[in-house]
Amino acid sequence: MKNSHVISSSIAVPEAQNRVLHFLPPGAHFLMKRSLLFASILALATNVGATVVTGKVHFITRRGQQPVVNETLVWLDPVGRAPKRPAQTFTMTTRSKTFLPHVVAIPAGSTVNFPNEDPIAHNLFSLTPGNTFDLGLYRKGAGKAHKFETAGVVNVYCNVHPNMSAVVHVMTTPYYGFTDAQGNYSFDVPAGKYRVTAWNEQGGSATQDIEVTGDGKVTGLNLLTIDGRTFRASQHKNKFGQDYREPRDY
């Protein structure tokens, strides 16, 4: 533990009747885009008897390790049936050989558009089981799209540029959102039992069970700790499962 330290993190909090989670994405340009993730949950979360569940995500890291805290996704899986968010259309842009945003969370059945703003071509793909796709090589413009049907974590890459990567979380629960830059989170949920999960690319996930009673009390810890000390960045394979050749700018 001598070479590790703890980063205290916190997420976003919904407010009043038409509340949304307020978080700080890596660029202000994407604040509205991420806010739209929560638009369809408003009617679900602001019903009579809803309780505000708040908490924090902490990181244990190696010296020099700097996880992007506001790319930490938190979600609540209810025990039993839960309402669903309707499928929507989202955008993940390629710009300067980077995916923007780097991490996005979407309801299952949603479509993600991948416009290309670079003067060079990209070939986006995923080999994640249940969400495998290959958009082929395409140049600057509106780009192409893919519909994500299967829940889970989907890793997206470019077959031309090995340094490009992104993550799409396909969700079945309606209760999810990103933390703020300090790691705080907050949700409005009805009474019931939930499993709370926090995920970050540099550390994996942590879970905690809670119960929300009909009188608004929450039992269970509100602290989730992600231990990222074992995280090591590794080079992924191309869409053929082979090592990348020298990158070319098409």
ABEGO torsion letter per residue (X at the ends): XAABBBBBBBBBBBBEABBBBBBBBABAAAAAAAAAAAAAAAAAAABBGBBBBBBBBBBBBBBGBBBBAAABBBBBBBBEBBBBBBBBBBBBBBBGGBBOBABBBBBBGBBBBBBBABABBBBBBBABBGABBBAEBBBBEAEBBBBBABBEBBBBBBAABAABBBBBBBBABABBEBBBAAGBBBBBBBBEBBBBBBBBABGEBBBBBBBBBAAGBBBEBABBBBBAAABBBBBBBBAAGBBBBBBBBX
